[in-house]
C-alpha cells in the first residue's frame, strides 16, 4: 500500500524526499529501502516483495532430528556427511523453530528409538523365518493341515497378515474373533448415522487390529483417515496431526482459522476419522475434535480408540454424551483362546488344545499382544536351536521373556 501511494504521488509530480522519509518511518525501514522499492515498481511493475524460496526439511530429516533428541547441530552434521547443498547452522535453527511454532511436533527420542528397535526385531525374525523355510532342517515340526470347520468354532481364519498398521510375527495371519465382529458392527452402525464410537479395553487386547479389520472393506464413497495422537498433544499439535493425516495439499497454514477451513473442506465428503491412542487427549484436544465433528460442513464418523479412551472422554461430558456406542474389546475367553491362536500361527497347530489353555492361563491371560510376543520368541527358539521342541520347559523359559517379574 505504501509503494502504491508513493507511485501515485510520483505520477502526479508531487513526490518529495519528505514523503519517502515519512514512508520509511511508517514501514520501519531505511529511506534507501523505500527508494529501492520505488525503483523496482517502476522497472519491474512489482509493488510486493520478491518471493523468496523457503528452506524446507524433508520428513527423513525430521526423523534424524528426533533420533538426535532435537539436537539441530547433530542434524547439521548428518546433512554434511550425506553430502549435497547444506544450509548454515543458523538457517537450520531458524527453520526448525519456525516449523515447531507452526505446529510441527517433534517425536520423543525414546519413542523413535523404541519403534526403530521393534522394526529391526521384526525384520530379523522375518529373515530367520525365511532362512528356516529354505533350510528345512532348523524346525523339527512339520506344518499340519489347516483346521477344519469343526475346530474353528465359526472363526474366519485366513485374513491376510499384511494389513496396514498391524505388526504380526512372521507367518502369522489375522483371525476374525467375536471381538472383531462386535467392533465391526459398532463401527458400521456409527457410519450409518455419521456418529461416534469409542473402542476401549486394556492394553494388548487387539483394539487397533480389530478397528483396522473392520475398515478393511468400507462401503463405496467412504474414506478412512487415521489420525495418530502425538505424545502430550496440544491443540496446535492435534490440528497439525489432522491436517497431515488428511494429506492436504500445500504447507500447513500459519493461522488456526485457515487450517480449520482446510480441514473442514476436506471433511465435507463421507469419511471415517479414527483417532488412535485417544487416551492421550487432553480436554482442549477433545474439544477441538468435537468442533471438527460438529462443524455443519463436515460429514464424518468419529472413532476414538485406545486403552483408557473411555476415561479420557469422561473428562468432557459434552463429547461423551455424543458417543453412540461404547465398544469394549475384552480378553480372549478361555474356550476361545485355543482355536484363535491355532488360526493365528501354524506353530500353535501342533500343540494340543489343553496345552494352549494352560499357556493362556499361565502367561497370556487372554491378551493377544502377549500371544504375539510369545509366538515370536517361540519361532526364534525353534529356528535357532537345533534340538528345541515345544514343551513346558521351553515355554516356561519364554514366559519370563514376555511377562515382567511381579
N, C-alpha and C positions, 0 to 999 in steps of 0.2 A: 504493500500500500504506500509506503514511504517513497519508493522509487517511482511508482506511477504518478504520485502527486508532484514530485520534483520534475518529472518529464513534462507534465502539463505546464508547469511554470516555465520550463526551458522553451517549450514550443511557443509560449506567449511572449518570450523575450524578457521575462521578469525574474529569472533565476539569478540569485546572487550568492556570494560566498557565505553570507549570514544564513541563508536558507540551508545550505549544506551543513554548516556547523550546528545549527539547531536540529537538523535531522540526525546528525551523528550523535548528539546528546540524547535525543529521544530513543534511538536504536541502541545506545550503549556501545558504540563503536567509534573508531577513529575517523576523522573527516576524510582522510585519504581513502579509507574503505568505501565511504559513500561515493566519492568521485569515481572509484573503480567500478562500483555498481552501475553508475550512470553511463560510464563508457561501455560496459557490457550490454546495457539496454540499447544504446544507440547502434552498436556494431552487430550485435547478435540478435537483437529483438527479444532479449530474455530479461524478465523482471524478477524471476525467482532464483533461488540458489541453484548452482550447478549440482546435479545429482552426484553423490559420491558412492562408490562401491562399498558395501558393508562387509566387514570381515565376519564370516560365519564359521562356526565349529561343527564338524560332522558328528553324528551320533557316536561313531567309534572313538573320537577324541574325548567325548564326554564320558565314555566308559573308562578310558585311560585315566581321566581326571578323578573319577570316582574310586578307582583302584588305588590311586595315589592319595586318597583321603582329602581331596580338594586342593592339593599342592600344585599351584599353577606352574611353579618353577620346574617340577618334575615333568609336567606335561610339555613344557617348552623343550626340555632335554630330549624327551621322547620324539618330538617332532623334528629336532635337529638330527637325531640318529636315523630317522626314517628318510631323511633327505627331502629335496624339493624346496620350494619357497617357504620360509618360516618367518612369521611376524615377530616383532620385537616383544620382549617380555612385558613391557608396559602396555602394549596394544593387546596382548593376550589377557592381562589382568583386566583391562577395560572391557573386553568382550565378555569375559566370564561374569564380571559384576553386572553388566548390562542385562544379560540373559537371565541371571538369577533374580534380578529385580523385576523382570518382566514375567516371572512365574515359573521359570525352569527349576526343576527340583533335582538336586544332586543326590544320587542314591548313597546310602550309608556304606562305608567301605567294608564293614564286616558282612553286610548282606551281599555285596557284589562278590566278595571272595568266597562266601559260602556257596552261592549259586555257581560260581566257576568250578569249585571243587566237586560239587554234586554232578555237574555236567561231565567233568573229567572221569568221575567214578562210573557214571552210566556208560560213557563211551568205552571205558576199559572192560566193563562187564560184557558189553556187546561184542567187543573184539574177542574176549575169551570164549563167548558162546559160538562165534563163527569158527574159531580155531578148533573148538571141541567137536563141532559137527563135521569139520573137514577131516580131523584126525581119526575120529571114530572110536578110539580105544580109551579116551580120557574119561568118558562117562560109562559106568558099568550097567546102568539100567537102560533098556530099550523103550522107546515110546509106544505105549499101548494104543489100541484103537480108541476113538472118541467115545464119550459117554453116550449111552443110548437114551431114548426119551424117558424111560422109567427111572433113570438115575438123575436127570437134570431137574426134576420137580418143577417143570414148567418154566425153567430159566432159559432165556435166549442166549446161547453160547456162540461165540464166534464174531462178536463185534470187533472190527479192526482195531489193532493196537496203535495205530498211527494217528489217533485223534489229537488235534492240536491242543496244546496246553496240558496234556495228561502224560506224565512220565511213568513208564512201565519198565519192569525188568525185561531183559532180552528174552524173546519167545513168549511173553505174556500176551493176553488178549482181554479186552473188556467183557464184563459179564453184566447183563441187564437183570439186576436184582429187583426185589419188591420195592426197595427204597428208590431205585432209579425210576421205576414205573410211577411211584407216588409223586416224585418231583416233576416228572414229565406231565402228569395230569394237572398238578397245581399250576405249573407254568402255562400250560395250554389254556386253562380257564382264565388266567390273568390276561393272556394275549387276546382272548375273545372280547374282553371289555376294556382293554388298554389300562389294566390295573397294576397293582404292585404285589409282589410276593417276597417273603423273607424265608430263605433256606438256611437253617441253623443246625447245630449239633456239635458235639465235642470234636476236637482236632483229630484228623486221620480217619474219619468215617467215610470219606468219599463224596463230600458235598460238591466240590468243584467238578469232579468227574461225572457225577450224576447230572449236574446242570449242563455240562458240555454234551453229554449223550442225549439229553432232552432236546438240544438245539442242533443235533447232527442232521436233522431233516426238518427245516422250517417251512411253513406254507409259502406259496409263491407271493412275491411282493413284500416279504418281510426281510429285514436285515438284522443281524445280531452284532452288537458292539460291546466288547469287553473293556471296562474301564478299570485299570489297576489302581488301587489306592496307595499313594505314597506313604512312607513311614512318617508318622506325626504330621499329617497333612494340614495345610492351611487352606483357606477358601481360594486364595490365588493358586495354590498347588492343585486343588481339585479342578478349578476352572481350566488350568493348563492340561491336566490329565484327560478331561473330557474332550477338549479341543484336539489333542493329539490322537486320542482313540478314534475320533471320527475321521481322522486323516483329511482334515480340511486343507484346501489349497492356500498357499501363501504363508507368511510368517504369522506367529501369534501376535494378535493386536496388543497395542500398548495401553489400551484402556479397557476396563471391565465391560463397559457398555458395548463396545464393538465386538468383544469376544462373545458376550451373551447373545448378541444379534446373530453372529455367525453360527453359533451352536443351535439357536432356535431355528434358523433357516435349514440347517442340515437335519434337524429332527422333525421337520414338517411332514415327512413320509413315514409310513408304518415301520417301526423299528423297535427292537428289544435292546435295552441298555442294562447290561449285567455289571454290577459293582461288586468285585471280588474283594475279600478281606474287609468287609464293611464294618467289622468291629473296631477298626482304627478310626472311624469317622467321629469327629467332634460334633457338637451341636451346631456350630456355624456351617460346617460342611454338609451336615444333613439338611439344614435349611436351604443351602444352595441347591442341592439335588431336588428338594421339594419344589423350589421355584422353577427349576427347569421342567419338572414333570407337570406342574400346574400351569405352565405357560399356555395361553389359549392357542398358540400356533403349533404346538408340538403334538405328536401322535406316537407316544412311546409306552412300552410296558417296562416297568422298573423291577429288576430282580436284584435284591440285596442278599449276598451270600457271605457266610463266614462264621467261624466259631465264636460265639458271643455277639453276633449281629443283633439278636433279639434284645440283648441287654443294652446295646448302643441305641437302638431305636426307642427303648423305653425312656430315654432322656429327652425325647422330642415327641410328646403325645400327639401333636398336630399331624406328624407324619405317621406315627404308629397307628393312629385311628384310620388311616387310609389303606393300610395293608389288607389286602383281600384274602390272603392265605398265609398262614404260618406253618411252614412245612419243615418238620424235624427229620434229620437223617439219623436213625438210631444205629446202635451196634448190630452186627450180624447176629441173628438168633442162633442158638446152639444147633438146632436142626438144619439151619440154612448154611452154616459155615462149610461143611464138608462138600456139598455139591457146588458151592460158589467157588471155593479155592481150587477144586478139581477142574472146573472150567476155566479158571484164571490162568493156570500154567500147567504144562504137561508133567512137570516134576512131581506134582501132588497126585497125579492119577495112578501112580504106583503105590501110594500109601493107603492103607485101609482106612475106612471111614472112622473107625473107632480111634485110630491114632490121630487123625485130623481133629477129632473132637477133643482129644487130650491136649493137642498143641494149642487149640483155641482157648481151652480152659486154663492152661498153664502159662501161656505167654501172650497170645494175640488179644484175647478178651473181646473178640468181635470187632476189632479195629482193623480196617482194611489196609491202612498205611503200614501197620506192623506186619501184616501178612506179606505185603510187597517187599518190605525190607528183609524179612526172613527168607523170602524166595530168592532175592539177590544174593544173600550170604550163602544159602544152600547151593545155589547154582555155582557160585565161585568155588566153594569147597569141593564139589564133585568134579569140577573142571581142573582143579589144580592139585588134587590129591589122588594118586592112582588107586589106592585101596579104600577110598571113602565109600561108605554106604549110608543110606538114610535109616538111622536107628536113633534110639533115645539118647545115647551117649553123644552123638554128633549134634542132635537137636538141642540137647541141654547146654552144650558149649555155645551154640548160636543164640540161644535165648539171652545169654548175658550180653551179647553184642547189640541186640535190638531193644533192650529194656534197661534203663538206668538202675543202679542199686538203690534199694529202698532204705 
